[in-house]
Amino acid sequence: MASILLQNVTLSYPILGSDRSKVMPEDRLSGAGSLIRDDSSRTRSVVALENISLELKDGDRLGLIGRNGSGKSTLLRVIAGVFEPLEGYIRVEGHIAGLFSLGLGIQPEATGYKNILISGLMAGFRREEVLEKLPEIIDFCELGEYLDMPVRTYSNGMAMRLKFACATAFNADILLMDEWLGAGDPEFQDKAQKRLRKLVDEAGIMILASHNHSVIRRSCNKLAWLDRGQLRAFGTVEDVLEIYETAHLTPEEIAEREAAREEARRKRRVEASRARRREAKREEVRQAKLEDARRQRRIEARREKRREEAREAKRGELRAQRRQAERVEQQDKPSGKGTKPRLAKQRTEAKGKAAQNRKAGRKQLNPTSDR
């Protein structure tokens, strides 16, 4: 896991061979930019960084802002190990790739191939690792046979291609960048940007020194403001930018800015109120539609209930008619229990009628038999 820790780091640049004692203005005799003299006044130092303390962990993207000469590039070189601090403690865990000096390790008299090897070795990689990356670097820089020629014969664009390819060939845990996000001619820009973005995404920690606040907002999640070698603010991007921008305004400009912000807040409140009213109106219409739909469903449910009741009544009527028909049919059919008595009665009645008919027939045949 990549990490960076700086505690009370102070750095001074020595000025050698100066034997003149020069009185500096009072405001230049303390803090960053102040002079440190020895007893003979022949060696002096200029304080470049003073009491810098910060901590970065894996995943942090730190932006550095400040005026020219505020110590941004110097801080990058201290973290990279180029400069030894005068005081303080530094702990850096992870492999570092520094893109603050593309010309570092480039020898004008050496060929392109030789410079690729030198750049890799100066970056801390073994010869075998550099040779393993050699085909990728050759393919990316697109210099072809020019790699056999000394770099001093290259055009600026060709030299920039070689420098960029060497500087971005190896993935790093910690990426240090100094106001630099492109390289080479316009045809090379797109490919360089894609490669650089990939390098940034794969780095555990990135530190970018830039004057472009849009780039800072887009690329960083933390921000440090350096002023005359001192850390004036450290925190989230928007909070530090607010402090930085306010510090460089006059009281009148601050008042105007605050008035403009208040007006912007008022407009946002008005717009938010209008948006809430519009949303309330839409909600009211939506609720009315839902209520109308529920009312229609209730009406349809009542209608369906009445239709079902009518169908049930019709079915009941049909069942009653069927039962009535069944009873009538049952009455017309001879039942098994009373069949024999009825048949016996019918036979008796038939015999009686037959006897009466025979008697009446005999009377007709013998009219004097009763006398």
Helices and strands as residue ranges (DSSP letters): E 3-15, G 26-28, E 35-37, E 44-57, E 61-65, H 72-80, E 87-93, E 96-99, H 112-122, H 127-141, G 144-148, G 151-153, H 156-167, E 174-178, H 186-202, E 205-209, H 213-219, E 222-227, E 230-235, H 237-247, H 251-332, H 339-365
